[in-house]
Amino acid sequence: MLGVESNAWRKEVSGVALTHNNFSAVAYFYPSATSEFFLKGGLGMASISVGFAGISAAETDGGSVLGLGVDIPVGENWSI
């Protein structure tokens, strides 16, 4: 199965703002058709930025995604 993943996070404390964004293309592999266990891997881009008093800095770079997990069925066609 092929998919995309994205997340974003922002925190501001005492006028300092930190922001992180990530976007990845991933492939999921289920070793058995009867098991909920899966492996995943892919490539993506991430960025981070910090800002304070009108001054900001940012960095963007690529990376890889590796993982494993288990689908937990919550309906006929839905899992978490």
N, CA, C and O atoms as a GROMACS GRO file, in nm:
protein
  320
    1MET      N    1   0.085  -0.116   0.000
    1MET     CA    2   0.000   0.000   0.000
    1MET      C    3   0.090   0.123   0.000
    1MET      O    4   0.191   0.126   0.070
    2LEU      N    5   0.055   0.223  -0.077
    2LEU     CA    6   0.130   0.349  -0.085
    2LEU      C    7   0.050   0.459  -0.017
    2LEU      O    8  -0.073   0.459  -0.019
    3GLY      N    9   0.121   0.554   0.044
    3GLY     CA   10   0.052   0.663   0.110
    3GLY      C   11   0.142   0.783   0.130
    3GLY      O   12   0.259   0.781   0.093
    4VAL      N   13   0.085   0.886   0.190
    4VAL     CA   14   0.160   1.006   0.226
    4VAL      C   15   0.132   1.035   0.373
    4VAL      O   16   0.024   1.006   0.424
    5GLU      N   17   0.230   1.093   0.438
    5GLU     CA   18   0.215   1.133   0.577
    5GLU      C   19   0.261   1.277   0.590
    5GLU      O   20   0.356   1.320   0.525
    6SER      N   21   0.193   1.351   0.676
    6SER     CA   22   0.230   1.490   0.698
    6SER      C   23   0.199   1.524   0.843
    6SER      O   24   0.101   1.476   0.900
    7ASN      N   25   0.283   1.607   0.903
    7ASN     CA   26   0.253   1.658   1.035
    7ASN      C   27   0.317   1.795   1.052
    7ASN      O   28   0.409   1.832   0.979
    8ALA      N   29   0.265   1.868   1.147
    8ALA     CA   30   0.316   2.002   1.176
    8ALA      C   31   0.306   2.026   1.326
    8ALA      O   32   0.217   1.973   1.393
    9TRP      N   33   0.399   2.105   1.377
    9TRP     CA   34   0.403   2.135   1.519
    9TRP      C   35   0.452   2.278   1.536
    9TRP      O   36   0.544   2.321   1.467
   10ARG      N   37   0.390   2.352   1.628
   10ARG     CA   38   0.432   2.490   1.655
   10ARG      C   39   0.421   2.516   1.804
   10ARG      O   40   0.324   2.477   1.868
   11LYS      N   41   0.521   2.582   1.858
   11LYS     CA   42   0.522   2.618   2.000
   11LYS      C   43   0.578   2.758   2.013
   11LYS      O   44   0.679   2.792   1.950
   12GLU      N   45   0.513   2.839   2.094
   12GLU     CA   46   0.562   2.975   2.118
   12GLU      C   47   0.570   2.998   2.268
   12GLU      O   48   0.471   2.981   2.340
   13VAL      N   49   0.689   3.038   2.315
   13VAL     CA   50   0.712   3.065   2.456
   13VAL      C   51   0.793   3.193   2.468
   13VAL      O   52   0.899   3.206   2.406
   14SER      N   53   0.744   3.286   2.545
   14SER     CA   54   0.815   3.413   2.572
   14SER      C   55   0.858   3.484   2.444
   14SER      O   56   0.968   3.540   2.438
   15GLY      N   57   0.773   3.482   2.342
   15GLY     CA   58   0.802   3.551   2.217
   15GLY      C   59   0.891   3.474   2.120
   15GLY      O   60   0.918   3.524   2.011
   16VAL      N   61   0.936   3.355   2.156
   16VAL     CA   62   1.016   3.271   2.067
   16VAL      C   63   0.924   3.166   2.008
   16VAL      O   64   0.861   3.090   2.081
   17ALA      N   65   0.917   3.160   1.873
   17ALA     CA   66   0.831   3.065   1.805
   17ALA      C   67   0.915   2.958   1.736
   17ALA      O   68   1.012   2.989   1.666
   18LEU      N   69   0.879   2.833   1.758
   18LEU     CA   70   0.946   2.719   1.695
   18LEU      C   71   0.842   2.642   1.616
   18LEU      O   72   0.737   2.606   1.668
   19THR      N   73   0.871   2.617   1.487
   19THR     CA   74   0.778   2.547   1.399
   19THR      C   75   0.850   2.432   1.330
   19THR      O   76   0.964   2.447   1.284
   20HIS      N   77   0.784   2.317   1.322
   20HIS     CA   78   0.838   2.199   1.253
   20HIS      C   79   0.730   2.144   1.160
   20HIS      O   80   0.614   2.131   1.200
   21ASN      N   81   0.768   2.111   1.036
   21ASN     CA   82   0.678   2.051   0.937
   21ASN      C   83   0.746   1.931   0.874
   21ASN      O   84   0.868   1.930   0.857
   22ASN      N   85   0.667   1.830   0.838
   22ASN     CA   86   0.722   1.711   0.775
   22ASN      C   87   0.622   1.659   0.671
   22ASN      O   88   0.501   1.661   0.694
   23PHE      N   89   0.674   1.612   0.558
   23PHE     CA   90   0.591   1.551   0.453
   23PHE      C   91   0.669   1.433   0.396
   23PHE      O   92   0.785   1.449   0.357
   24SER      N   93   0.607   1.315   0.392
   24SER     CA   94   0.676   1.195   0.345
   24SER      C   95   0.586   1.111   0.254
   24SER      O   96   0.465   1.105   0.273
   25ALA      N   97   0.649   1.048   0.156
   25ALA     CA   98   0.583   0.945   0.073
   25ALA      C   99   0.630   0.811   0.128
   25ALA      O  100   0.750   0.787   0.141
   26VAL      N  101   0.535   0.723   0.161
   26VAL     CA  102   0.569   0.597   0.226
   26VAL      C  103   0.504   0.478   0.156
   26VAL      O  104   0.402   0.491   0.089
   27ALA      N  105   0.567   0.361   0.174
   27ALA     CA  106   0.512   0.234   0.128
   27ALA      C  107   0.493   0.146   0.250
   27ALA      O  108   0.582   0.134   0.334
   28TYR      N  109   0.377   0.084   0.260
   28TYR     CA  110   0.345  -0.008   0.369
   28TYR      C  111   0.348  -0.150   0.314
   28TYR      O  112   0.294  -0.177   0.206
   29PHE      N  113   0.412  -0.242   0.388
   29PHE     CA  114   0.420  -0.382   0.346
   29PHE      C  115   0.363  -0.470   0.457
   29PHE      O  116   0.408  -0.466   0.571
   30TYR      N  117   0.262  -0.549   0.422
   30TYR     CA  118   0.201  -0.643   0.514
   30TYR      C  119   0.253  -0.783   0.478
   30TYR      O  120   0.213  -0.837   0.375
   31PRO      N  121   0.340  -0.844   0.562
   31PRO     CA  122   0.399  -0.974   0.529
   31PRO      C  123   0.295  -1.087   0.518
   31PRO      O  124   0.318  -1.186   0.449
   32SER      N  125   0.181  -1.072   0.585
   32SER     CA  126   0.078  -1.175   0.582
   32SER      C  127  -0.058  -1.108   0.556
   32SER      O  128  -0.089  -1.004   0.615
   33ALA      N  129  -0.137  -1.168   0.470
   33ALA     CA  130  -0.270  -1.113   0.439
   33ALA      C  131  -0.366  -1.127   0.558
   33ALA      O  132  -0.468  -1.058   0.561
   34THR      N  133  -0.336  -1.212   0.654
   34THR     CA  134  -0.426  -1.234   0.768
   34THR      C  135  -0.377  -1.166   0.896
   34THR      O  136  -0.442  -1.179   1.000
   35SER      N  137  -0.265  -1.095   0.891
   35SER     CA  138  -0.210  -1.029   1.010
   35SER      C  139  -0.222  -0.878   0.995
   35SER      O  140  -0.219  -0.825   0.883
   36GLU      N  141  -0.235  -0.809   1.107
   36GLU     CA  142  -0.241  -0.662   1.105
   36GLU      C  143  -0.102  -0.599   1.114
   36GLU      O  144  -0.090  -0.477   1.108
   37PHE      N  145   0.003  -0.680   1.128
   37PHE     CA  146   0.140  -0.631   1.139
   37PHE      C  147   0.187  -0.575   1.005
   37PHE      O  148   0.160  -0.633   0.900
   38PHE      N  149   0.259  -0.460   1.008
   38PHE     CA  150   0.311  -0.402   0.885
   38PHE      C  151   0.449  -0.340   0.907
   38PHE      O  152   0.487  -0.307   1.019
   39LEU      N  153   0.521  -0.327   0.798
   39LEU     CA  154   0.648  -0.254   0.792
   39LEU      C  155   0.626  -0.135   0.700
   39LEU      O  156   0.545  -0.143   0.608
   40LYS      N  157   0.696  -0.025   0.724
   40LYS     CA  158   0.684   0.089   0.633
   40LYS      C  159   0.818   0.153   0.611
   40LYS      O  160   0.907   0.148   0.697
   41GLY      N  161   0.833   0.215   0.494
   41GLY     CA  162   0.954   0.287   0.461
   41GLY      C  163   0.924   0.391   0.355
   41GLY      O  164   0.830   0.376   0.278
   42GLY      N  165   1.003   0.497   0.351
   42GLY     CA  166   0.980   0.600   0.252
   42GLY      C  167   1.082   0.712   0.262
   42GLY      O  168   1.181   0.705   0.335
   43LEU      N  169   1.054   0.816   0.185
   43LEU     CA  170   1.139   0.935   0.178
   43LEU      C  171   1.055   1.059   0.201
   43LEU      O  172   0.936   1.062   0.167
   44GLY      N  173   1.117   1.161   0.258
   44GLY     CA  174   1.041   1.282   0.283
   44GLY      C  175   1.128   1.404   0.301
   44GLY      O  176   1.250   1.398   0.288
   45MET      N  177   1.062   1.513   0.332
   45MET     CA  178   1.126   1.642   0.356
   45MET      C  179   1.075   1.694   0.490
   45MET      O  180   0.959   1.675   0.526
   46ALA      N  181   1.165   1.761   0.563
   46ALA     CA  182   1.128   1.823   0.690
   46ALA      C  183   1.186   1.963   0.696
   46ALA      O  184   1.291   1.990   0.638
   47SER      N  185   1.117   2.050   0.766
   47SER     CA  186   1.169   2.185   0.786
   47SER      C  187   1.147   2.226   0.931
   47SER      O  188   1.053   2.181   0.997
   48ILE      N  189   1.235   2.310   0.978
   48ILE     CA  190   1.224   2.364   1.112
   48ILE      C  191   1.258   2.513   1.105
   48ILE      O  192   1.348   2.553   1.031
   49SER      N  193   1.188   2.593   1.181
   49SER     CA  194   1.217   2.736   1.184
   49SER      C  195   1.199   2.789   1.325
   49SER      O  196   1.120   2.738   1.403
   50VAL      N  197   1.275   2.892   1.354
   50VAL     CA  198   1.265   2.960   1.483
   50VAL      C  199   1.264   3.110   1.457
   50VAL      O  200   1.335   3.160   1.370
   51GLY      N  201   1.182   3.180   1.533
   51GLY     CA  202   1.173   3.324   1.516
   51GLY      C  203   1.163   3.396   1.650
   51GLY      O  204   1.098   3.348   1.743
   52PHE      N  205   1.229   3.512   1.659
   52PHE     CA  206   1.225   3.593   1.781
   52PHE      C  207   1.250   3.738   1.745
   52PHE      O  208   1.349   3.770   1.679
   53ALA      N  209   1.163   3.826   1.788
   53ALA     CA  210   1.178   3.971   1.770
   53ALA      C  211   1.208   4.010   1.626
   53ALA      O  212   1.295   4.094   1.600
   54GLY      N  213   1.136   3.950   1.530
   54GLY     CA  214   1.154   3.984   1.390
   54GLY      C  215   1.273   3.917   1.323
   54GLY      O  216   1.295   3.938   1.204
   55ILE      N  217   1.349   3.838   1.395
   55ILE     CA  218   1.462   3.765   1.339
   55ILE      C  219   1.422   3.618   1.330
   55ILE      O  220   1.366   3.562   1.424
   56SER      N  221   1.450   3.557   1.216
   56SER     CA  222   1.412   3.416   1.201
   56SER      C  223   1.521   3.339   1.128
   56SER      O  224   1.602   3.395   1.054
   57ALA      N  225   1.520   3.210   1.150
   57ALA     CA  226   1.611   3.118   1.082
   57ALA      C  227   1.534   2.992   1.049
   57ALA      O  228   1.446   2.950   1.125
   58ALA      N  229   1.567   2.930   0.934
   58ALA     CA  230   1.495   2.809   0.893
   58ALA      C  231   1.591   2.714   0.823
   58ALA      O  232   1.692   2.756   0.767
   59GLU      N  233   1.557   2.587   0.829
   59GLU     CA  234   1.637   2.482   0.764
   59GLU      C  235   1.541   2.377   0.709
   59GLU      O  236   1.443   2.341   0.775
   60THR      N  237   1.570   2.329   0.587
   60THR     CA  238   1.491   2.223   0.523
   60THR      C  239   1.587   2.118   0.471
   60THR      O  240   1.693   2.150   0.417
   61ASP      N  241   1.548   1.990   0.487
   61ASP     CA  242   1.634   1.882   0.440
   61ASP      C  243   1.551   1.758   0.417
   61ASP      O  244   1.436   1.751   0.461
   62GLY      N  245   1.608   1.660   0.350
   62GLY     CA  246   1.542   1.534   0.323
   62GLY      C  247   1.579   1.429   0.424
   62GLY      O  248   1.673   1.445   0.502
   63GLY      N  249   1.504   1.322   0.423
   63GLY     CA  250   1.532   1.213   0.515
   63GLY      C  251   1.456   1.088   0.478
   63GLY      O  252   1.383   1.085   0.378
   64SER      N  253   1.473   0.987   0.558
   64SER     CA  254   1.405   0.860   0.533
   64SER      C  255   1.311   0.828   0.648
   64SER      O  256   1.325   0.879   0.759
   65VAL      N  257   1.215   0.741   0.618
   65VAL     CA  258   1.117   0.696   0.716
   65VAL      C  259   1.126   0.544   0.723
   65VAL      O  260   1.120   0.477   0.620
   66LEU      N  261   1.140   0.491   0.842
   66LEU     CA  262   1.137   0.346   0.865
   66LEU      C  263   1.047   0.321   0.985
   66LEU      O  264   1.051   0.396   1.082
   67GLY      N  265   0.968   0.217   0.979
   67GLY     CA  266   0.882   0.188   1.092
   67GLY      C  267   0.816   0.054   1.083
   67GLY      O  268   0.823  -0.016   0.982
   68LEU      N  269   0.750   0.017   1.192
   68LEU     CA  270   0.668  -0.102   1.197
   68LEU      C  271   0.551  -0.074   1.289
   68LEU      O  272   0.557   0.016   1.372
   69GLY      N  273   0.446  -0.150   1.271
   69GLY     CA  274   0.328  -0.126   1.352
   69GLY      C  275   0.226  -0.236   1.337
   69GLY      O  276   0.248  -0.336   1.270
   70VAL      N  277   0.112  -0.214   1.404
   70VAL     CA  278   0.001  -0.308   1.401
   70VAL      C  279  -0.126  -0.227   1.382
   70VAL      O  280  -0.150  -0.131   1.455
   71ASP      N  281  -0.208  -0.265   1.286
   71ASP     CA  282  -0.340  -0.205   1.268
   71ASP      C  283  -0.435  -0.265   1.371
   71ASP      O  284  -0.436  -0.386   1.392
   72ILE      N  285  -0.514  -0.179   1.436
   72ILE     CA  286  -0.616  -0.226   1.530
   72ILE      C  287  -0.751  -0.199   1.467
   72ILE      O  288  -0.792  -0.083   1.455
   73PRO      N  289  -0.823  -0.304   1.425
   73PRO     CA  290  -0.953  -0.284   1.360
   73PRO      C  291  -1.055  -0.219   1.454
   73PRO      O  292  -1.071  -0.261   1.569
   74VAL      N  293  -1.125  -0.116   1.402
   74VAL     CA  294  -1.232  -0.051   1.479
   74VAL      C  295  -1.363  -0.053   1.401
   74VAL      O  296  -1.462   0.004   1.447
   75GLY      N  297  -1.365  -0.115   1.288
   75GLY     CA  298  -1.483  -0.129   1.204
   75GLY      C  299  -1.450  -0.221   1.088
   75GLY      O  300  -1.337  -0.269   1.077
   76GLU      N  301  -1.546  -0.244   1.003
   76GLU     CA  302  -1.524  -0.336   0.891
   76GLU      C  303  -1.414  -0.290   0.798
   76GLU      O  304  -1.335  -0.372   0.750
   77ASN      N  305  -1.406  -0.160   0.772
   77ASN     CA  306  -1.305  -0.106   0.680
   77ASN      C  307  -1.217   0.001   0.744
   77ASN      O  308  -1.156   0.080   0.672
   78TRP      N  309  -1.210   0.006   0.878
   78TRP     CA  310  -1.136   0.110   0.946
   78TRP      C  311  -1.042   0.049   1.051
   78TRP      O  312  -1.078  -0.047   1.120
   79SER      N  313  -0.922   0.106   1.060
   79SER     CA  314  -0.825   0.064   1.161
   79SER      C  315  -0.753   0.187   1.215
   79SER      O  316  -0.744   0.290   1.148
   80ILE      N  317  -0.701   0.173   1.337
   80ILE     CA  318  -0.615   0.278   1.394
   80ILE      C  319  -0.479   0.219   1.423
   80ILE      O  320  -0.390   0.288   1.471
   0.00000   0.00000   0.00000
